[in-house]
Amino acid sequence: MLIALYVVAALVAVLGAVYVIKDLAADLLLMGASLALALVWLIGALAWLLAPVSPGDAVIFWGYVATAIALPIAGVYISFLERTKWGSFAIAAIALTCVFLAYRLPQIWPAGFAK
């Protein structure tokens, strides 16, 4: 599941960077990709719920998951408000933040996605 998070977040970040370089506002493709990132996090959280592992500290896990789901949704909202390349930049920056969250979660949460 962790690999899927890395791949989707990296693709959204690259797509957002292409939009910024080409000076394009975020369109439905980029916004949909951002929402797909939130969906991958949601599926990962549901998979964790069904897995027979020791949950560890659930507060840390759910804090990361809530943040990682809320950020791409907020990025779509920002891109609706900011109809310039900076809306695309916001989505790209949020996707990079989600990469960092996916990287950091298994390090601080013992029952993270890596197990």
PAZAPA-4460 file (N, C-alpha, C; in steps of 0.05 Angstrom, whole numbers, plus 32768, in hexadecimal, padded with zeros to 4 digits):
% residues 115
    n_x    n_y    n_z   ca_x   ca_y   ca_z    c_x    c_y    c_z   seq   type   mol
   8010   7FE8   8000   8000   8000   8000   8011   8019   8000     1      M     A
   8028   8017   800E   803A   802E   800F   8044   8036   7FF4     2      L     A
   804A   8022   7FE3   8054   8027   7FC8   803F   8036   7FB8     3      I     A
   8026   802E   7FBB   8010   803B   7FAC   800F   8059   7FB4     4      A     A
   8012   805E   7FCE   8012   807A   7FD7   8028   808A   7FCB     5      L     A
   8040   807E   7FCA   8057   808C   7FBE   8053   8091   7FA1     6      Y     A
   8049   807D   7F93   8045   8080   7F76   8030   8095   7F6F     7      V     A
   8019   8093   7F7C   8004   80A7   7F76   800C   80C3   7F7E     8      V     A
   8018   80C6   7F95   8020   80E1   7F9E   8036   80EC   7F8C     9      A     A
   8049   80DB   7F83   805E   80E5   7F71   8052   80ED   7F56    10      A     A
   803F   80DD   7F4C   8033   80E4   7F33   8023   80FE   7F34    11      L     A
   8015   8102   7F4A   8006   811B   7F4E   801A   8133   7F50    12      V     A
   8030   812F   7F5E   8043   8144   7F61   8050   814B   7F46    13      A     A
   8057   8137   7F36   8063   813C   7F1C   804F   8149   7F09    14      V     A
   8036   8140   7F0A   8021   814C   7EF9   801D   816A   7F01    15      L     A
   801D   816F   7F1B   801A   818A   7F25   8032   819B   7F1C    16      G     A
   804A   8190   7F1D   8062   819F   7F15   8061   81A5   7EF7    17      A     A
   8057   8192   7EE7   8054   8197   7ECA   8040   81AF   7EC6    18      V     A
   802A   81AF   7ED5   8017   81C5   7ED2   8024   81DF   7EDA    19      Y     A
   8034   81DF   7EEF   8041   81F8   7EF8   8055   8202   7EE3    20      V     A
   8065   81EF   7ED8   8079   81F7   7EC4   806C   8202   7EAB    21      I     A
   8055   81F6   7EA3   8047   81FF   7E8B   8034   8217   7E91    22      K     A
   8034   8220   7EAA   8024   8237   7EB3   8006   8232   7EAE    23      D     A
   7FFD   821A   7EB6   7FE2   8212   7EB3   7FD4   8212   7ECE    24      L     A
   7FBA   8219   7ECE   7FAA   8216   7EE6   7FA2   81F9   7EE9    25      A     A
   7F9C   81F1   7F01   7F94   81D5   7F06   7F79   81D0   7EF8    26      A     A
   7F77   81BA   7EEA   7F5E   81B2   7EDD   7F54   8199   7EEB    27      D     A
   7F3F   818D   7EDF   7F32   8176   7EEB   7F45   815E   7EED    28      L     A
   7F58   815C   7EDB   7F6B   8146   7EDC   7F7D   8148   7EF5    29      L     A
   7F88   815F   7EF9   7F9A   8162   7F11   7F8A   8161   7F2B    30      L     A
   7F72   816D   7F2B   7F61   816B   7F43   7F59   814E   7F48    31      M     A
   7F52   8140   7F33   7F4A   8124   7F37   7F61   8113   7F41    32      G     A
   7F79   8119   7F37   7F91   810A   7F40   7F95   8110   7F5E    33      A     A
   7F91   8128   7F66   7F94   812F   7F82   7F80   8120   7F93    34      S     A
   7F67   811F   7F8A   7F53   8110   7F99   7F59   80F2   7F98    35      L     A
   7F65   80E8   7F83   7F6E   80CC   7F83   7F82   80C6   7F98    36      A     A
   7F93   80DA   7F9D   7FA7   80D7   7FB3   7F99   80D4   7FCE    37      L     A
   7F85   80E4   7FD2   7F75   80E1   7FEB   7F68   80C6   7FED    38      A     A
   7F5E   80BC   7FD6   7F51   80A2   7FD5   7F65   808C   7FDC    39      L     A
   7F7D   808E   7FD2   7F91   8079   7FD8   7F97   8079   7FF6    40      V     A
   7F99   8090   8002   7F9D   8091   801F   7F86   8085   802E    41      W     A
   7F6D   808A   8025   7F56   807F   8031   7F55   8060   802F    42      L     A
   7F5C   8056   8018   7F5D   8039   8014   7F73   802D   8026    43      I     A
   7F8A   803A   8028   7F9F   8031   803A   7F96   8030   8057    44      G     A
   7F87   8044   805F   7F7D   8044   807B   7F68   802D   807F    45      A     A
   7F57   8029   806B   7F44   8013   806E   7F52   7FF8   806E    46      L     A
   7F67   7FF5   805E   7F76   7FDC   805E   7F83   7FD8   8079    47      A     A
   7F8C   7FED   8086   7F97   7FEA   80A1   7F82   7FE1   80B5    48      W     A
   7F6A   7FEB   80B2   7F55   7FE3   80C4   7F4F   7FC5   80C2    49      L     A
   7F51   7FBA   80AA   7F4B   7F9E   80A6   7F63   7F8C   80AB    50      L     A
   7F7A   7F97   80AE   7F92   7F86   80B2   7F94   7F7D   80CF    51      A     A
   7F9C   7F64   80D3   7F9E   7F59   80EF   7FB9   7F5F   80FC    52      P     A
   7FC0   7F79   80FE   7FD9   7F81   810B   7FD3   7F91   8124    53      V     A
   7FE7   7F93   8135   7FE4   7FA4   814C   7FE4   7FC1   8143    54      S     A
   7FD0   7FD0   814B   7FCD   7FEB   8140   7FE2   7FFF   814A    55      P     A
   7FF0   7FFA   815F   8003   800E   8169   7FF4   8026   8173    56      G     A
   7FFF   803D   816F   7FF2   8056   8177   7FDF   805F   8161    57      D     A
   7FC6   805B   8165   7FB2   8062   8151   7FAF   8080   814C    58      A     A
   7FB5   8090   8161   7FB2   80AD   815E   7FC6   80B7   8149    59      V     A
   7FDE   80AE   8149   7FF2   80B6   8135   7FE9   80AE   8119    60      I     A
   7FE0   8095   8117   7FD8   808B   80FD   7FC0   809C   80F2    61      F     A
   7FAB   809F   8102   7F94   80AD   80F8   7F99   80CB   80F4    62      W     A
   7FAC   80D6   8103   7FB4   80F2   80FE   7FC1   80F5   80E3    63      G     A
   7FD3   80E2   80DD   7FE0   80E3   80C2   7FCB   80DE   80AC    64      Y     A
   7FBA   80CB   80B0   7FA6   80C4   809B   7F93   80DB   8097    65      V     A
   7F89   80E7   80AC   7F77   80FE   80A9   7F85   8115   809B    66      A     A
   7F9E   811A   80A2   7FAD   8130   8095   7FB1   8129   8077    67      T     A
   7FB9   8110   8072   7FBF   8109   8056   7FA6   8108   8045    68      A     A
   7F8F   8103   8050   7F76   8104   8041   7F6C   8121   803D    69      I     A
   7F6F   8131   8052   7F65   814D   8051   7F76   815E   803E    70      A     A
   7F90   8159   803D   7FA2   816A   802D   7F9B   816A   800F    71      L     A
   7F98   8153   8002   7F91   8154   7FE6   7F75   8161   7FE1    72      P     A
   7F63   815D   7FF3   7F48   8169   7FF0   7F4B   8188   7FF2    73      I     A
   7F5C   8191   8005   7F61   81AD   8008   7F6F   81B8   7FEF    74      A     A
   7F81   81A8   7FE4   7F8F   81B1   7FCB   7F7B   81B5   7FB4    75      G     A
   7F67   81A4   7FB2   7F53   81A8   7F9D   7F43   81C1   7FA3    76      V     A
   7F3D   81C6   7FBC   7F2E   81DF   7FC3   7F3F   81F7   7FBD    77      Y     A
   7F59   81F6   7FC3   7F6A   820D   7FBD   7F6D   8211   7F9F    78      I     A
   7F6E   81FC   7F90   7F71   81FF   7F73   7F58   820A   7F66    79      S     A
   7F41   8205   7F73   7F28   8212   7F6A   7F29   8230   7F6F    80      F     A
   7F34   8238   7F85   7F35   8254   7F8C   7F4B   8263   7F7D    81      L     A
   7F61   8255   7F79   7F78   8261   7F6B   7F7B   8256   7F4F    82      E     A
   7F70   8263   7F3C   7F6E   8259   7F20   7F87   8261   7F10    83      R     A
   7F9E   8261   7F1C   7FB7   8266   7F0E   7FC9   824D   7F13    84      T     A
   7FE3   8250   7F0B   7FF5   823A   7F0F   7FFA   8234   7F2D    85      K     A
   7FF4   8247   7F3E   7FF8   8244   7F5A   7FE5   8230   7F67    86      W     A
   7FCE   822C   7F5B   7FBC   8217   7F63   7FC8   81FC   7F5D    87      G     A
   7FD5   81FA   7F46   7FE3   81E1   7F3E   7FFB   81DC   7F50    88      S     A
   8008   81F2   7F58   801F   81F0   7F6A   8016   81E6   7F85    89      F     A
   7FFF   81EF   7F8E   7FF5   81E6   7FA8   7FF0   81C8   7FA8    90      A     A
   7FE4   81BE   7F92   7FDF   81A1   7F91   7FF9   8191   7F90    91      I     A
   800D   819B   7F81   8027   818E   7F7F   8035   818E   7F9B    92      A     A
   8033   81A4   7FA9   8040   81A5   7FC3   8032   8193   7FD7    93      A     A
   8018   8191   7FD5   8009   8180   7FE7   800F   8162   7FE1    94      I     A
   8012   815C   7FC7   801A   8140   7FC0   8035   8139   7FCB    95      A     A
   8048   814C   7FCA   8062   8146   7FD6   8060   8143   7FF5    96      L     A
   804E   8152   8001   804A   814F   801E   803F   8134   8024    97      T     A
   802D   812A   8013   8022   810F   8017   8037   80F9   8013    98      C     A
   804B   80FE   8001   8061   80EB   7FFF   8071   80EA   8019    99      V     A
   8076   8102   8025   8084   8103   803E   8074   80F5   8055   100      F     A
   805A   80FA   8055   8049   80EC   806A   804A   80CE   8067   101      L     A
   8049   80C5   804E   804A   80A8   8049   8066   809D   8051   102      A     A
   807B   80AC   804D   8096   80A4   8054   809A   80A3   8072   103      Y     A
   808F   80B7   807F   8094   80BA   809C   8082   80A8   80AD   104      R     A
   806B   80A2   80A4   8058   8092   80B5   8063   8078   80BF   105      L     A
   8070   8067   80AE   807A   804E   80B8   8092   8051   80CC   106      P     A
   809F   8068   80CB   80B5   806D   80DD   80AC   8074   80F9   107      Q     A
   8096   8082   80FB   808D   808A   8116   8076   807A   8121   108      I     A
   806A   806A   8110   8053   805A   8118   805B   803D   8114   109      W     A
   805E   802D   8129   806A   8013   8127   805A   7FFF   8116   110      P     A
   8040   8003   8113   802F   7FF1   8103   8028   7FFE   80E9   111      A     A
   803A   800F   80DE   8034   801E   80C6   8030   800D   80AD   112      G     A
   802D   801A   8097   8028   800C   807D   803E   7FF9   8076   113      F     A
   8056   7FFD   8081   806D   7FED   8078   806B   7FD0   8082   114      A     A
   805A   7FCB   8096   8058   7FB0   80A1   8042   7FA0   8095   115      K     A
***
